[in-house]
Amino acid sequence: MKLCYQVATPDVAISPAVTAFQGELEDSFGRLSELGYDGVELMTLNPSELDWELVKTLADKNNLDVALVCTGEIFGQLKLSFMDKDESVRTEARKRVKGIIDFAAALGAYINIGRVRGQFCDALPKEGSYAYAIDAFKDISDYAGKKDVKIALENVTLMQTNFINTIEEAVKVVNDVDNEYFKIMMDVFHMHIEEKDMFKEIEKYADYNIHVHLADNNRRYPGHCGLDFEKIISAFKDVGFDGAFCTEIFQIPDQDAAAQGAIKHLRPILNKIYE
């Protein structure tokens, strides 16, 4: 079990909408290590602009495991997705994700698929859009398998996309892709909104899950609002999950306060449940 914090690499434009610690990696990694985090989840846009060896060196220097590389800003800042009606956009989305797979392979990390999967639109029949997505997922999974990188398909609320909102929907897609490197991850914030009973879903689909995102029900740091994180983390422990728990939160009131608030609330809970 590792407690991680999301960190944006310098190629991601600084924005209050970004759910990650931002700045120079040496500063970000140093501060999170100082606070007591075990690892990081990197949010990146164009890893070809980064010095991969330096990223690995800085993570090792600060005793931080790189658990996963997030693809979210490929859509967030570039609006690329696998279901766009424009073939050139779909092709570029795949290319970008494969670049992130290469980056993750160099770091020994997973990647996730969030909003880059796209969504249904009026301009295309649903069957056609779904076929675009499945074809892309199969392509990137074959590519990832050759690099020994697992892909974690993320459930995302209907407020952000109309495709793959629930864990059950994510599992259906995973089964349609049918590749051992293509799994799911569970995002507690989105599950709280979309699931009738998130605890039943955690138990039912435990075998598919390889990564967990944590945020309170207002998307701020855990402990800020109403979710019972002792109950949530206990549910993951009870089904045998021993991977990375990573925050994906708004950096409110600022990133340092958010990082401090998250670990102050989560570390005692994780220590109690896992140790």
C-alpha positions as CSV (number, residue, x, y, z in Angstrom):
1,M,0.0,0.0,0.0
2,K,1.3,3.5,-0.9
3,L,-0.2,6.9,-0.3
4,C,0.5,9.1,-3.3
5,Y,-0.1,12.7,-4.4
6,Q,-0.8,13.8,-8.0
7,V,2.0,16.0,-9.5
8,A,1.9,17.9,-12.8
9,T,5.0,17.8,-14.9
10,P,6.3,21.2,-16.1
11,D,4.9,20.6,-19.6
12,V,1.3,21.0,-18.2
13,A,0.1,24.6,-18.2
14,I,-0.4,26.0,-14.7
15,S,-4.1,26.3,-14.0
16,P,-6.5,26.2,-11.0
17,A,-8.4,23.5,-12.8
18,V,-5.4,21.1,-12.6
19,T,-5.9,18.6,-9.7
20,A,-2.2,18.3,-9.0
21,F,0.8,19.8,-7.2
22,Q,2.5,22.1,-9.8
23,G,5.9,23.7,-10.3
24,E,9.4,22.4,-10.8
25,L,9.6,18.6,-10.1
26,E,12.5,19.0,-7.7
27,D,10.4,21.3,-5.6
28,S,7.2,19.3,-5.8
29,F,8.9,16.0,-5.1
30,G,10.9,17.4,-2.3
31,R,7.9,19.0,-0.5
32,L,5.8,15.8,-0.9
33,S,8.6,13.6,0.5
34,E,9.0,16.0,3.4
35,L,5.3,15.7,4.2
36,G,5.6,11.9,4.2
37,Y,4.0,10.7,1.0
38,D,5.2,7.4,-0.4
39,G,4.8,8.2,-4.1
40,V,3.3,10.3,-6.8
41,E,1.0,10.0,-9.8
42,L,2.3,12.2,-12.6
43,M,0.0,14.3,-14.8
44,T,1.7,14.9,-18.1
45,L,0.9,16.3,-21.5
46,N,3.9,15.8,-23.7
47,P,6.6,13.6,-22.1
48,S,8.9,14.1,-25.0
49,E,9.6,17.5,-23.5
50,L,10.9,16.0,-20.2
51,D,14.2,14.5,-19.2
52,W,13.0,11.0,-18.2
53,E,16.2,10.1,-16.4
54,L,16.0,13.3,-14.4
55,V,12.4,12.5,-13.4
56,K,13.4,9.1,-12.2
57,T,16.5,10.4,-10.4
58,L,14.4,13.0,-8.6
59,A,11.8,10.5,-7.6
60,D,14.5,8.1,-6.3
61,K,16.3,10.9,-4.5
62,N,13.1,11.7,-2.6
63,N,12.1,8.1,-2.0
64,L,9.0,8.5,-4.0
65,D,7.5,5.7,-6.1
66,V,5.9,6.8,-9.4
67,A,2.7,4.7,-9.3
68,L,0.9,5.9,-12.4
69,V,1.1,8.5,-15.2
70,C,-2.2,10.3,-15.8
71,T,-3.4,11.1,-19.4
72,G,-6.2,13.6,-18.4
73,E,-4.7,16.8,-19.8
74,I,-4.4,15.3,-23.3
75,F,-8.1,16.0,-23.3
76,G,-8.2,18.8,-20.7
77,Q,-5.7,21.0,-22.4
78,L,-5.5,19.6,-26.0
79,K,-9.1,18.3,-26.5
80,L,-7.8,15.1,-28.0
81,S,-9.9,11.9,-27.6
82,F,-10.5,8.5,-29.0
83,M,-14.1,9.2,-30.0
84,D,-13.8,12.5,-31.8
85,K,-15.6,12.6,-35.2
86,D,-12.3,13.8,-36.8
87,E,-10.0,10.9,-37.6
88,S,-6.9,13.1,-37.3
89,V,-7.9,14.0,-33.7
90,R,-8.4,10.3,-32.8
91,T,-5.1,9.4,-34.4
92,E,-3.2,12.1,-32.4
93,A,-4.9,11.0,-29.2
94,R,-3.5,7.5,-29.7
95,K,-0.1,8.8,-30.5
96,R,0.0,10.9,-27.3
97,V,-1.2,8.1,-25.1
98,K,1.5,5.8,-26.6
99,G,4.1,8.4,-25.8
100,I,2.9,8.4,-22.2
101,I,3.0,4.6,-22.2
102,D,6.7,4.9,-23.2
103,F,7.3,7.4,-20.4
104,A,5.5,5.1,-17.8
105,A,7.6,2.1,-19.0
106,A,10.8,4.0,-18.2
107,L,9.5,4.8,-14.7
108,G,8.0,1.4,-14.0
109,A,4.5,2.9,-13.7
110,Y,0.9,2.3,-14.9
111,I,-1.1,4.8,-16.9
112,N,-4.8,5.7,-16.7
113,I,-7.4,6.5,-19.2
114,G,-9.8,9.2,-18.1
115,R,-11.4,11.9,-20.3
116,V,-9.1,11.0,-23.3
117,R,-11.5,8.2,-24.0
118,G,-14.0,10.8,-25.3
119,Q,-17.8,10.8,-25.3
120,F,-20.9,10.1,-27.4
121,C,-22.0,13.0,-29.6
122,D,-24.9,13.8,-31.9
123,A,-22.7,13.9,-34.9
124,L,-21.9,10.1,-34.7
125,P,-24.1,7.0,-34.1
126,K,-23.4,5.5,-30.6
127,E,-22.4,2.2,-32.1
128,G,-19.8,3.9,-34.3
129,S,-18.4,5.9,-31.4
130,Y,-18.2,2.9,-29.2
131,A,-16.3,1.0,-31.9
132,Y,-13.8,3.8,-32.2
133,A,-13.2,3.6,-28.4
134,I,-12.8,-0.2,-28.3
135,D,-10.5,-0.1,-31.3
136,A,-8.3,2.5,-29.6
137,F,-8.3,0.6,-26.3
138,K,-7.2,-2.6,-28.0
139,D,-4.5,-0.7,-29.9
140,I,-3.0,1.0,-26.8
141,S,-3.4,-2.2,-24.8
142,D,-1.4,-4.2,-27.3
143,Y,1.2,-1.5,-27.3
144,A,1.3,-1.3,-23.5
145,G,1.7,-5.1,-23.2
146,K,4.9,-5.0,-25.2
147,K,6.2,-2.4,-22.7
148,D,4.8,-4.2,-19.6
149,V,2.7,-1.2,-18.7
150,K,-0.8,-1.7,-17.3
151,I,-3.7,0.6,-18.2
152,A,-6.3,1.6,-15.7
153,L,-9.6,2.7,-17.1
154,E,-11.2,5.3,-14.9
155,N,-14.9,5.8,-14.0
156,V,-15.8,9.4,-14.5
157,T,-19.0,11.2,-13.6
158,L,-21.7,12.1,-16.1
159,M,-20.9,15.8,-15.4
160,Q,-17.6,15.3,-17.3
161,T,-18.4,12.7,-19.9
162,N,-21.4,10.5,-21.0
163,F,-19.2,7.4,-21.6
164,I,-18.2,5.1,-18.8
165,N,-19.7,6.7,-15.7
166,T,-20.0,3.6,-13.4
167,I,-17.7,0.8,-12.5
168,E,-20.1,-1.7,-14.1
169,E,-19.8,0.2,-17.4
170,A,-16.0,0.3,-17.1
171,V,-15.9,-3.5,-16.5
172,K,-18.0,-4.1,-19.6
173,V,-15.5,-2.2,-21.7
174,V,-12.6,-4.1,-20.1
175,N,-14.3,-7.4,-21.0
176,D,-14.9,-6.2,-24.5
177,V,-11.3,-5.2,-25.0
178,D,-10.1,-8.5,-23.4
179,N,-6.5,-7.7,-22.8
180,E,-4.6,-8.6,-19.5
181,Y,-3.0,-5.2,-19.5
182,F,-6.3,-3.3,-19.7
183,K,-7.9,-3.0,-16.2
184,I,-9.9,-0.5,-14.2
185,M,-9.2,2.0,-11.5
186,M,-11.7,3.2,-8.9
187,D,-12.2,6.9,-8.3
188,V,-14.0,7.5,-5.0
189,F,-15.2,11.0,-5.9
190,H,-16.9,9.8,-9.1
191,M,-18.2,6.6,-7.4
192,H,-19.9,8.7,-4.7
193,I,-21.9,10.5,-7.4
194,E,-22.6,7.7,-9.8
195,E,-23.0,4.5,-7.7
196,K,-26.0,3.5,-5.7
197,D,-23.7,1.7,-3.2
198,M,-19.9,2.2,-3.8
199,F,-19.0,-0.4,-1.2
200,K,-20.9,-3.1,-3.2
201,E,-19.0,-2.1,-6.3
202,I,-15.6,-2.2,-4.5
203,E,-16.4,-5.7,-3.4
204,K,-18.0,-7.0,-6.7
205,Y,-15.3,-5.7,-9.0
206,A,-12.2,-6.0,-6.8
207,D,-10.4,-8.4,-9.3
208,Y,-10.5,-5.7,-12.0
209,N,-9.1,-2.8,-9.9
210,I,-5.4,-1.8,-9.9
211,H,-5.4,1.8,-8.7
212,V,-7.5,4.2,-6.5
213,H,-8.2,7.9,-6.6
214,L,-9.2,9.7,-3.4
215,A,-11.0,13.0,-3.0
216,D,-13.7,14.2,-0.7
217,N,-17.3,14.7,-2.0
218,N,-16.5,18.3,-2.8
219,R,-13.4,17.3,-4.8
220,R,-11.2,18.9,-2.1
221,Y,-8.7,17.0,0.1
222,P,-9.9,14.0,2.1
223,G,-11.2,15.0,5.5
224,H,-12.4,18.4,4.2
225,C,-16.0,17.4,3.8
226,G,-18.3,14.5,4.2
227,L,-16.9,11.1,3.0
228,D,-16.0,8.4,5.6
229,F,-12.5,7.5,4.5
230,E,-11.9,5.0,7.2
231,K,-14.9,3.0,5.9
232,I,-13.8,3.5,2.3
233,I,-10.2,2.4,2.8
234,S,-11.4,-0.5,5.0
235,A,-13.5,-1.7,2.1
236,F,-10.5,-1.8,-0.2
237,K,-8.4,-3.6,2.4
238,D,-11.1,-6.1,2.9
239,V,-11.1,-7.2,-0.7
240,G,-7.3,-7.5,-0.8
241,F,-6.3,-4.2,-2.5
242,D,-2.7,-3.3,-1.6
243,G,-1.8,-0.9,-4.4
244,A,-1.6,2.9,-4.6
245,F,-4.1,5.3,-3.1
246,C,-3.6,8.7,-4.8
247,T,-5.3,12.0,-4.3
248,E,-6.9,13.8,-7.2
249,I,-8.1,17.0,-5.7
250,F,-8.5,20.7,-6.3
251,Q,-5.5,22.5,-4.8
252,I,-7.6,24.6,-2.4
253,P,-6.9,26.9,-0.6
254,D,-3.4,26.2,-2.1
255,Q,-1.4,23.2,-3.0
256,D,0.7,23.1,0.1
257,A,-2.3,23.3,2.4
258,A,-4.2,20.7,0.3
259,A,-1.2,18.3,0.5
260,Q,-0.9,18.8,4.2
261,G,-4.6,18.4,4.8
262,A,-4.8,15.2,2.8
263,I,-1.9,13.4,4.5
264,K,-3.0,14.6,8.0
265,H,-6.3,12.9,7.5
266,L,-5.3,9.9,5.5
267,R,-2.0,8.7,7.0
268,P,-3.5,7.7,10.4
269,I,-6.3,5.9,8.7
270,L,-4.0,4.0,6.4
271,N,-1.7,3.1,9.2
272,K,-4.5,1.9,11.3
273,I,-6.1,-0.3,8.6
274,Y,-3.0,-1.6,6.8
275,E,-0.4,-1.8,9.6
